[in-house]
Amino acid sequence: MTRRTALMGLVLAGWLGWLAGNAAAIDHTTDTLETVKKNLASKGAVLLDVREKEEWDAGHLQAARLTPLSGLKESAQLEQLLKDLPKDKVIYAHCRSGKRCLNAGEILKSKGYDVRPLKAGYEDLLKAGFEKAK
């Protein structure tokens, strides 16, 4: 085997590894916000707020459950946080800007949940007609 062939093999193996790693990455849901509302109203889905407690305390959505991303990242807290999260329903995760929910989505997906991170952040969801908790 020539040096050039070996190098091409390494490049190809690296590219295939990158492709496999990125193919498994979770992305924002393609479900419309109207679909999200319908699924929540029919009790076929749960809305999960993965912002931190301080952000939640400053305002949160009516039907949302708080499960901070920082807690999901802590293996000691993970099982306790997931204890009451149903595996038979869609989990719509949201945060402030649509980024933390992707990280939370990866964690939840690895635990067997049908998680669909929302690109719309908290303020966007309020503007779209999701009710703020009183």
C-alpha positions in Angstrom: 0.0 0.0 0.0 1.4 3.4 -0.9 1.6 6.2 1.4 -1.0 8.1 -0.7 -3.5 5.2 -0.5 -3.1 5.0 3.2 -3.6 8.7 3.6 -6.8 8.6 1.4 -8.0 5.7 3.6 -7.6 7.7 6.7 -9.3 10.8 5.2 -12.2 8.6 4.1 -12.5 6.9 7.5 -12.5 10.3 9.2 -15.1 11.6 6.9 -17.4 8.6 7.4 -16.9 8.9 11.2 -17.9 12.6 11.1 -20.9 11.8 8.9 -22.1 9.1 11.2 -21.7 11.3 14.3 -23.6 14.2 12.7 -26.3 12.0 11.3 -27.3 11.0 14.8 -27.5 14.5 16.1 -30.9 15.8 17.1 -32.3 18.9 15.4 -35.3 21.2 16.0 -38.7 19.7 15.3 -40.4 20.3 12.0 -43.8 20.2 13.9 -45.5 23.5 13.5 -46.4 25.5 16.6 -50.1 24.7 15.8 -49.3 21.0 15.8 -47.5 21.4 19.1 -50.6 23.2 20.6 -52.9 20.5 19.3 -50.7 17.7 20.7 -50.5 19.4 24.1 -54.3 20.0 24.2 -55.0 16.4 23.4 -52.6 15.3 26.2 -50.5 13.4 23.6 -47.4 15.6 24.4 -45.7 17.3 27.3 -44.0 20.7 27.2 -40.6 20.7 28.9 -38.8 23.9 29.9 -35.1 23.2 30.1 -34.2 26.7 31.3 -32.7 27.2 34.7 -34.9 27.7 37.8 -34.2 31.5 38.0 -35.5 31.9 34.4 -38.5 29.7 35.2 -39.3 31.8 38.3 -39.2 35.0 36.1 -41.9 33.6 34.0 -42.9 30.3 32.4 -45.6 28.7 30.2 -48.9 27.5 31.6 -48.5 23.7 30.9 -44.7 23.5 31.0 -42.7 21.3 33.4 -39.3 22.5 34.6 -36.4 20.2 34.0 -33.2 22.4 33.8 -30.5 21.3 31.4 -27.9 21.6 34.1 -29.9 18.9 36.0 -30.1 16.7 33.0 -26.3 16.9 32.7 -25.8 15.7 36.3 -26.0 11.9 36.4 -26.9 12.1 40.1 -30.0 14.2 39.3 -30.9 12.6 35.9 -33.0 9.7 37.1 -34.9 11.8 39.6 -35.7 14.4 37.0 -36.9 11.8 34.5 -38.9 9.8 37.0 -42.2 11.5 36.1 -41.5 12.2 32.5 -43.8 9.9 30.3 -42.1 7.8 27.6 -45.4 7.2 25.8 -45.8 10.9 24.9 -44.0 13.4 22.7 -41.7 15.7 24.7 -41.5 19.2 23.3 -38.5 20.8 24.9 -38.0 24.6 24.9 -35.6 27.1 26.3 -34.9 30.8 25.9 -33.4 30.7 22.3 -33.7 27.2 21.0 -30.2 26.0 21.7 -30.2 24.4 25.2 -33.2 22.3 24.2 -31.0 20.6 21.5 -28.6 19.5 24.2 -31.5 18.4 26.4 -32.9 16.6 23.4 -29.7 14.6 22.9 -29.8 13.4 26.5 -33.5 12.6 26.5 -33.3 10.8 23.1 -30.5 8.6 24.5 -32.9 7.6 27.3 -35.6 6.5 24.9 -37.8 9.6 24.8 -39.6 10.9 21.7 -38.2 14.4 22.2 -38.7 17.2 19.7 -36.8 20.4 20.6 -38.5 23.6 19.6 -36.6 26.3 17.7 -38.9 28.9 19.1 -37.7 30.2 22.5 -39.8 31.2 25.5 -40.6 34.7 24.2 -41.4 33.4 20.8 -43.8 30.9 22.2 -45.6 33.6 24.2 -46.0 35.7 21.0 -47.4 32.6 19.2 -50.2 32.4 21.8 -48.9 29.9 24.3 -50.2 31.0 27.7 -48.0 32.3 30.4 -48.5 30.8 33.8 -50.2 33.0 36.4 
